[in-house]
Amino acid sequence: MTNHFAINTEAAIYKDGKWLVGIRSEKESEGAGLLAFVGGTVDHSDALVDILESAVIREVKEEIGVKIKVLDFVNSSSFVSKKGNHVINIVFLCEIEDGGVPKVVSEDEMDSLLWLTTDEIINYPNSPKWLWESLRKADELAQKFFNS
């Protein structure tokens, strides 16, 4: 067993009262078929400064082909993966830049993308409870950023 954590970043992307979420690919080792924010792990290619923000921007571009702007930190949590790895998960409130249109680029990671309201996500059949806490906090921040 290792004393190190893998670090995962996720983008809570908000637009017009809805969140961009994906259905994770059945090929994924973690959370296959579940609803999730878009994101992935921090790697050595990410910037030395603002590495977490750099990682989430890179992951979103790789997975759904759009450039995002990181607006704020939402929350962090930890879990143990199916493989026994300890993971820190960090969620950021984000928005799409330059009018980009998201689409699944990496079918190994996402099956499809959906724009859903907070209530629709909570009531979605494959919406895991761990997503709800991040969503609740992101929703509070979104109200401050987008309704002020």
PyMOL commands that set and color helices and strands:
alter all, ss='L'
color gray80, all
select helices_A, chain A and resi 51-64+118-123+129-146
alter helices_A, ss='H'
color red, helices_A
select strands_A, chain A and resi 6-15+18-24+35-36+38-41+68-80+86-96+110-116
alter strands_A, ss='S'
color yellow, strands_A
deselect
rebuild
show_as cartoon
